[in-house]
């Protein structure tokens, strides 16, 4: 899929730890199993400081030989900048223990066979018409002239071998994972307003996700969904692996049938696969439709744009061979883009990523001699010389020497889903970022949207900067603290939610957040978070009535979005009782149960007084000021509310809490939260009307019981309220 949908789309081995100086064959016969390492790390919280030492230790993990963590991607392995923001603990563990299970986009092993018979394998760092440069596990760069290459192919095996954890004890491994969790994007330098809101505020009321098909419709990693023109209850669904299903909604049951199977032709893996479909504007008359997918020939990956036809009954593909319109060679398997759409002008628009390597070292996004890193525009109804398509006469670079006439706009890294506003005709593009920022832009003919000179609003590299060039800024950019892989959406013009009319709805694949924004002349005016998708969000669809759908990649579920429930007014957060994140809040605590401990009239004067939070040092995202190591702890704190606060409130309450493990929370003796398991950081839990009713002017008591079963531990909490600002 995309750099997003697979770099970001499936974790795809974000860690690429290369063991140096260890001899796995000399390990003891009774070495711990992979499951032992996994289970220990999941049930224990390691020491991040010791983990950092392991990261740098050349005799054990030696991670720093292959991984940078400053966003430079200068070594063979993936750069680990902000990796703790991007992926949860379980995924980090898996990527180290199973390095070949899913391989990060841009870091698949390439094997080059020289004409001399010598094989060279490693990670492609640069590639041009004359030579490629490959970095091996030893960190050494090898330059191979194109004339010396007999064959080039990719491998399903990671350059990182299995079993590297065996050089460490399970406790050491857990410490290493704890250090990786601390690698987060710094908050300093992030904008708090304007076009980079940090964070994007929550809406007063959220969207509802309604499964569209009944449970008998079974889909595997769907990437695109759309209604077949002229058949209101029949739809096509594309799966990443190459299958296209027809799904029909019925009164009593839904049905599913194979429409077209391209699994033997489509190259699946990394950022490649079956990615997009577009129906011809005159489909009802000519039955033509178009696909975008990838193939591999002699080890080389290419993007294909092909034309096919429906059968006359419009219930199946015609079975006639594809008509290939475009074949665009990729430099690597990275960033191949994932969208084709017919514009309101009747021309086919094609999104192409820079195809790598990471950071676009050859400046593909800025090179007008290439089709990659661009939005293309072609005429599928005419033939132009040797081309099987025509060039629209008003394309911005027609008759420009050494510029491809298909180019409509340029400067893109990975345009993952773009759509046209059905009213204004504006083209909205979600462009997946490199290491720090995602962006959403409105794109016009001939524009340069900056990659790799800019990433979002931020300067990235001066290598391909042109004197006097005009770089178009996005409408909005967000940091990887909020999401790591933008999924472009639609401007809403449906009837069910008039309050959302004209809002652009989009999301993030990995964090699953849905946002909506408005703008004026491409300047952001409002942005709110309107929901959290139940599964990773890979695509949107808009029906003829303007209502929106979302494609759930992992669950295989198509959701209809009920935007009528959304109130886009941003909630303001007011702190009623602070957590201990910034201030050493005083609590009274005991490690033995006392009857009636949660009641506001309970006498806690004999309990110990100490500052929060409570737990063991090294627990991720914990601010430990008082050590707690027993199985149970009971906490009480007092906070005061004025009458004026209560009279203005009556909106919604939330509990900001970090607990490891089980927690039960009482407000003035009323149970308001009972949370199992644990959290990996501070999270906000909505409280019900019982919590609102329990608050009173003056003295209030927040009481918590936390129970610890195994591993590291922590408890801290505070009370917040969400306020709808008065107009």
URSULPE-V747362 format. One record per residue. RES is the residue in three letters. SS is DSSP state (hx for helix, st for strand, lp for the rest). PHI is phi as a letter, one per 40 degrees, with the letter a starting at -180 (999 if undefined). NEAR is the number of other C-alpha atoms within 8 Angstrom. Layout:
BEGIN
[[RES SS PHI NEAR] [RES SS PHI NEAR]]
END
This chain:
BEGIN
[[UNK lp 999 17] [UNK lp c 17] [UNK hx d 18] [UNK hx c 17] [UNK hx c 13] [UNK hx b 15] [UNK hx c 15] [UNK hx b 13] [UNK lp c 15] [UNK lp b 9] [UNK lp g 14] [UNK lp f 15] [UNK lp f 15] [UNK lp c 13] [UNK lp b 11] [UNK lp b 13] [UNK lp c 13] [UNK lp b 13] [UNK lp c 11] [UNK lp b 9] [UNK lp g 7] [UNK lp b 8] [UNK lp b 6] [UNK hx c 9] [UNK hx c 4] [UNK hx c 5] [UNK lp c 9] [UNK lp c 5] [UNK lp c 4] [UNK lp c 4] [UNK lp c 7] [UNK lp d 8] [UNK lp c 6] [UNK hx d 8] [UNK hx c 6] [UNK hx c 9] [UNK hx c 13] [UNK hx c 11] [UNK hx c 8] [UNK hx c 11] [UNK hx c 15] [UNK hx c 9] [UNK hx b 8] [UNK lp b 10] [UNK lp b 15] [UNK lp c 16] [UNK lp c 14] [UNK hx c 14] [UNK hx c 9] [UNK hx c 11] [UNK hx c 18] [UNK hx c 10] [UNK hx c 8] [UNK hx c 13] [UNK hx d 11] [UNK hx c 11] [UNK lp c 10] [UNK lp c 10] [UNK lp c 8] [UNK lp b 12] [UNK lp c 17] [UNK lp f 16] [UNK hx c 14] [UNK hx c 8] [UNK hx c 11] [UNK lp b 16] [UNK lp b 16] [UNK lp c 15] [UNK lp b 11] [UNK lp b 8] [UNK lp g 9] [UNK lp c 7] [UNK lp f 14] [UNK lp c 7] [UNK lp b 12] [UNK lp c 14] [UNK lp c 12] [UNK lp d 14] [UNK lp c 13] [UNK lp c 14] [UNK lp d 12] [UNK lp g 13] [UNK hx c 12] [UNK hx c 11] [UNK hx c 12] [UNK hx c 12] [UNK lp b 9] [UNK lp c 9] [UNK hx d 9] [UNK hx c 7] [UNK hx c 9] [UNK hx c 14] [UNK hx c 11] [UNK hx c 11] [UNK hx c 16] [UNK hx c 12] [UNK hx c 12] [UNK lp b 8] [UNK lp c 16] [UNK lp c 11] [UNK lp c 8] [UNK lp a 10] [UNK lp b 14] [UNK lp d 14] [UNK lp d 14] [UNK lp g 13] [UNK lp b 12] [UNK lp c 16] [UNK lp c 13] [UNK st b 12] [UNK st b 12] [UNK st b 12] [UNK st c 12] [UNK st c 12] [UNK lp c 8] [UNK lp c 5] [UNK lp h 6] [UNK lp c 7] [UNK st b 8] [UNK st b 8] [UNK st b 10] [UNK st i 13] [UNK st b 13] [UNK st c 14] [UNK st b 11] [UNK st a 10] [UNK st a 11] [UNK lp a 8] [UNK lp c 5] [UNK lp c 7] [UNK st a 10] [UNK st b 13] [UNK st b 12] [UNK st b 13] [UNK st b 15] [UNK lp c 12] [UNK lp c 11] [UNK lp c 7] [UNK lp g 10] [UNK lp c 7] [UNK st c 8] [UNK st b 8] [UNK st c 8] [UNK st b 9] [UNK st c 9] [UNK hx d 9] [UNK hx c 5] [UNK hx c 9] [UNK st c 12] [UNK st c 8] [UNK st a 9] [UNK st b 12] [UNK st a 10] [UNK st b 9] [UNK lp b 9] [UNK lp c 7] [UNK lp c 7] [UNK lp c 12] [UNK lp c 8] [UNK lp c 11] [UNK lp c 8] [UNK lp c 8] [UNK lp g 8] [UNK hx c 12] [UNK hx c 11] [UNK hx c 10] [UNK hx c 10] [UNK lp b 10] [UNK lp c 8] [UNK hx d 11] [UNK hx c 10] [UNK hx c 12] [UNK hx d 13] [UNK hx c 16] [UNK hx c 15] [UNK hx c 16] [UNK hx c 15] [UNK hx c 15] [UNK hx c 14] [UNK hx c 13] [UNK hx c 13] [UNK lp c 10] [UNK lp c 13] [UNK lp b 11] [UNK lp c 10] [UNK lp c 6] [UNK lp c 5] [UNK lp c 4] [UNK lp g 5] [UNK lp c 9] [UNK lp c 8] [UNK lp b 8] [UNK lp a 7] [UNK lp g 7] [UNK lp c 9] [UNK lp b 12] [UNK lp c 11] [UNK lp b 10] [UNK lp c 6] [UNK lp c 8] [UNK lp c 10] [UNK st c 9] [UNK st c 14] [UNK st c 11] [UNK st b 9] [UNK lp c 11] [UNK lp c 12] [UNK st b 9] [UNK st b 10] [UNK st b 8] [UNK st d 9] [UNK lp c 8] [UNK lp c 10] [UNK lp c 8] [UNK lp c 5] [UNK lp c 7] [UNK lp c 10] [UNK lp b 6] [UNK lp b 8] [UNK lp b 10] [UNK lp f 12] [UNK st c 14] [UNK st b 14] [UNK st a 15] [UNK st a 14] [UNK st a 10] [UNK st c 11] [UNK lp c 9] [UNK lp d 8] [UNK lp g 5] [UNK lp b 7] [UNK lp c 7] [UNK lp b 8] [UNK st b 11] [UNK st b 11] [UNK st b 13] [UNK st b 13] [UNK st c 15] [UNK st b 14] [UNK lp d 14] [UNK lp c 10] [UNK lp h 14] [UNK st c 14] [UNK st b 12] [UNK st b 12] [UNK st c 12] [UNK st b 13] [UNK st b 10] [UNK lp c 10] [UNK lp b 8] [UNK lp c 5] [UNK lp b 4] [UNK lp a 7] [UNK lp b 13] [UNK st b 10] [UNK st b 9] [UNK st a 7] [UNK st c 9] [UNK st c 12] [UNK st a 9] [UNK st b 9] [UNK lp b 8] [UNK lp c 8] [UNK lp c 5] [UNK lp b 7] [UNK lp c 14] [UNK lp c 11] [UNK lp b 11] [UNK st h 7] [UNK lp f 17] [UNK lp c 16] [UNK st b 15] [UNK lp i 15] [UNK st c 17] [UNK st b 15] [UNK st a 13] [UNK st a 12] [UNK st a 10] [UNK st c 10] [UNK lp c 10] [UNK lp d 6] [UNK lp b 8] [UNK hx d 11] [UNK hx c 7] [UNK hx c 5] [UNK hx b 7] [UNK lp f 13] [UNK st c 12] [UNK st a 13] [UNK st b 12] [UNK st b 15] [UNK st b 15] [UNK st a 14] [UNK st b 14] [UNK st b 12] [UNK st b 10] [UNK st b 7] [UNK lp f 7] [UNK lp g 9] [UNK st b 10] [UNK st c 14] [UNK st b 12] [UNK st c 14] [UNK st b 14] [UNK st b 12] [UNK st b 12] [UNK st b 12] [UNK st b 14] [UNK st b 12] [UNK st c 13] [UNK lp c 11] [UNK lp c 7] [UNK lp c 6] [UNK lp f 8] [UNK lp b 8] [UNK lp a 9] [UNK st c 11] [UNK lp c 9] [UNK lp g 6] [UNK lp c 6] [UNK lp c 5] [UNK lp c 7] [UNK st b 7] [UNK st c 10] [UNK st c 11] [UNK st b 8] [UNK st b 9] [UNK st b 9] [UNK st c 8] [UNK lp b 11] [UNK lp c 10] [UNK lp b 10] [UNK lp c 15] [UNK lp c 16] [UNK lp f 16] [UNK lp c 17] [UNK lp g 13] [UNK lp a 15] [UNK st a 14] [UNK st b 13] [UNK st a 11] [UNK st c 13] [UNK lp c 9] [UNK lp c 7] [UNK lp c 5] [UNK lp g 8] [UNK lp c 12] [UNK st c 12] [UNK st b 12] [UNK st b 10] [UNK st c 17] [UNK st b 18] [UNK lp c 15] [UNK lp c 16] [UNK lp g 14] [UNK lp g 13] [UNK lp c 14] [UNK lp d 10] [UNK lp g 8] [UNK lp f 12] [UNK lp c 10] [UNK lp c 7] [UNK lp g 9] [UNK hx d 11] [UNK hx c 18] [UNK hx c 13] [UNK lp c 7] [UNK lp c 11] [UNK lp c 7] [UNK lp b 8] [UNK lp c 12] [UNK lp c 11] [UNK lp g 17] [UNK st b 16] [UNK st b 13] [UNK st b 13] [UNK st a 14] [UNK st b 12] [UNK st b 12] [UNK lp c 10] [UNK lp c 6] [UNK lp b 8] [UNK lp b 10] [UNK st b 9] [UNK lp g 5] [UNK lp c 5] [UNK st c 8] [UNK lp c 11] [UNK lp a 12] [UNK st b 12] [UNK lp b 12] [UNK lp d 9] [UNK lp c 5] [UNK lp c 5] [UNK lp d 14] [UNK lp c 9] [UNK lp b 12] [UNK lp c 11] [UNK lp g 5] [UNK lp c 8] [UNK lp c 4] [UNK lp f 6] [UNK lp b 9] [UNK lp c 12] [UNK lp c 11] [UNK lp c 12] [UNK st c 16] [UNK st b 14] [UNK st a 14] [UNK st a 16] [UNK lp g 13] [UNK lp b 17] [UNK lp c 16] [UNK lp a 19] [UNK st c 16] [UNK st c 17] [UNK st g 13] [UNK st b 14] [UNK st a 11] [UNK st b 12] [UNK lp c 11] [UNK lp c 7] [UNK lp b 4] [UNK lp c 5] [UNK lp g 8] [UNK lp c 9] [UNK st c 11] [UNK st b 15] [UNK st b 14] [UNK st c 16] [UNK st b 15] [UNK lp c 16] [UNK lp c 14] [UNK lp c 10] [UNK lp b 8] [UNK lp b 11] [UNK st b 14] [UNK st b 19] [UNK st a 15] [UNK st b 14] [UNK st b 13] [UNK st c 11] [UNK st b 11] [UNK lp b 8] [UNK lp d 8] [UNK lp g 11] [UNK lp c 11] [UNK st b 11] [UNK lp c 13] [UNK lp g 15] [UNK lp c 11] [UNK lp b 16] [UNK lp c 12] [UNK st b 11] [UNK st b 15] [UNK lp g 11] [UNK lp c 8] [UNK st b 6] [UNK st d 8] [UNK lp b 8] [UNK lp a 9] [UNK lp c 7] [UNK lp c 5] [UNK lp b 9] [UNK lp c 8] [UNK lp b 5] [UNK lp c 4] [UNK lp g 4] [UNK lp c 6] [UNK lp b 5] [UNK st b 8] [UNK lp c 8] [UNK lp c 9] [UNK lp c 13] [UNK lp c 13] [UNK st a 10] [UNK st b 13] [UNK st b 12] [UNK st c 13] [UNK lp c 14] [UNK lp c 9] [UNK lp b 8] [UNK lp i 16] [UNK lp b 19] [UNK lp a 15] [UNK st c 17] [UNK st b 14] [UNK st c 17] [UNK st b 16] [UNK st b 15] [UNK st c 12] [UNK lp c 13] [UNK lp b 11] [UNK lp c 10] [UNK lp b 8] [UNK lp c 8] [UNK lp b 11] [UNK hx c 8] [UNK hx c 7] [UNK hx b 11] [UNK lp c 10] [UNK lp g 8] [UNK lp c 10] [UNK st c 11] [UNK st b 12] [UNK st a 12] [UNK st a 13] [UNK st b 15] [UNK lp d 18] [UNK lp c 13] [UNK lp c 10] [UNK lp g 14] [UNK st c 13] [UNK st b 13] [UNK st b 12] [UNK st b 12] [UNK st a 12] [UNK st b 11] [UNK st a 10] [UNK st b 7] [UNK lp f 4] [UNK lp g 9] [UNK st b 8] [UNK st c 13] [UNK st b 8] [UNK st a 7] [UNK st a 12] [UNK st a 14] [UNK st c 12] [UNK st b 15] [UNK st i 10] [UNK st b 7] [UNK lp c 11] [UNK lp c 7] [UNK lp a 9] [UNK lp c 14] [UNK st b 15] [UNK st b 13] [UNK st a 14] [UNK st b 13] [UNK st a 13] [UNK st b 11] [UNK lp c 9] [UNK lp c 5] [UNK lp c 8] [UNK lp g 10] [UNK lp c 13] [UNK st b 13] [UNK st b 11] [UNK st b 13] [UNK st b 17] [UNK st c 18] [UNK lp c 14] [UNK lp c 9] [UNK lp c 8] [UNK lp g 12] [UNK st b 12] [UNK st c 12] [UNK st b 12] [UNK st c 11] [UNK st c 12] [UNK st c 11] [UNK hx c 11] [UNK hx c 9] [UNK hx c 10] [UNK lp c 13] [UNK st b 9] [UNK st c 11] [UNK st c 8] [UNK st c 11] [UNK st c 12] [UNK st c 9] [UNK st b 8] [UNK st b 8] [UNK st c 9] [UNK st c 10] [UNK st a 8] [UNK lp c 11] [UNK lp c 14] [UNK lp c 13] [UNK lp c 7] [UNK lp b 5] [UNK lp b 7] [UNK lp c 10] [UNK lp c 9] [UNK st c 9] [UNK st b 11] [UNK st b 12] [UNK st a 12] [UNK st a 10] [UNK lp b 8] [UNK lp b 7] [UNK lp c 7] [UNK lp b 5] [UNK lp c 4] [UNK lp g 6] [UNK lp c 10] [UNK lp c 11] [UNK lp c 8] [UNK lp c 8] [UNK lp c 4] [UNK lp c 8] [UNK lp c 5] [UNK lp b 8] [UNK lp c 5] [UNK lp c 5] [UNK lp c 8] [UNK st c 8] [UNK st b 8] [UNK st a 9] [UNK st c 12] [UNK lp c 15] [UNK lp c 15] [UNK st b 13] [UNK st i 14] [UNK lp b 12] [UNK lp c 9] [UNK lp g 12] [UNK lp c 13] [UNK lp d 10] [UNK lp g 8] [UNK lp c 11] [UNK lp b 8] [UNK lp c 12] [UNK lp b 9] [UNK st b 10] [UNK st c 9] [UNK lp b 10] [UNK lp b 7] [UNK lp c 7] [UNK lp c 7] [UNK st b 10] [UNK st a 13] [UNK st b 14] [UNK st b 11] [UNK st a 13] [UNK st a 10] [UNK st b 8] [UNK st a 10] [UNK st b 8] [UNK st b 12] [UNK lp c 8] [UNK hx c 8] [UNK hx c 6] [UNK hx c 8] [UNK hx c 11] [UNK hx c 7] [UNK hx c 6] [UNK lp c 8] [UNK lp f 7] [UNK lp b 8] [UNK st b 11] [UNK st b 13] [UNK st a 12] [UNK st b 12] [UNK st c 13] [UNK st a 13] [UNK st b 15] [UNK st b 15] [UNK st a 15] [UNK lp b 14] [UNK st c 13] [UNK st a 14] [UNK st b 12] [UNK st b 12] [UNK st b 13] [UNK st b 14] [UNK lp f 13] [UNK lp g 10] [UNK st c 9] [UNK st c 9] [UNK st b 12] [UNK st a 9] [UNK st b 9] [UNK st b 8] [UNK lp c 7] [UNK lp f 7] [UNK st a 10] [UNK lp b 10] [UNK lp c 7] [UNK lp a 9] [UNK lp c 10] [UNK st b 8] [UNK st b 8] [UNK st b 8] [UNK st c 8] [UNK lp b 13] [UNK lp c 9] [UNK hx c 6] [UNK hx c 9] [UNK hx c 12] [UNK hx c 11] [UNK hx c 7] [UNK hx c 9] [UNK lp c 9] [UNK lp a 9] [UNK lp c 10] [UNK st g 8] [UNK st c 9] [UNK st b 14] [UNK st b 12] [UNK st b 12] [UNK st b 15] [UNK st b 12] [UNK st b 11] [UNK st b 14] [UNK st b 11] [UNK lp b 11] [UNK lp b 6] [UNK lp a 7] [UNK lp g 7] [UNK lp c 13] [UNK lp a 15] [UNK st a 16] [UNK st a 12] [UNK st a 12] [UNK st a 11] [UNK st a 12] [UNK st b 13] [UNK st b 14] [UNK st b 13] [UNK st b 12] [UNK st b 11] [UNK st c 10] [UNK lp c 7] [UNK lp c 3] [UNK lp c 2]]
END
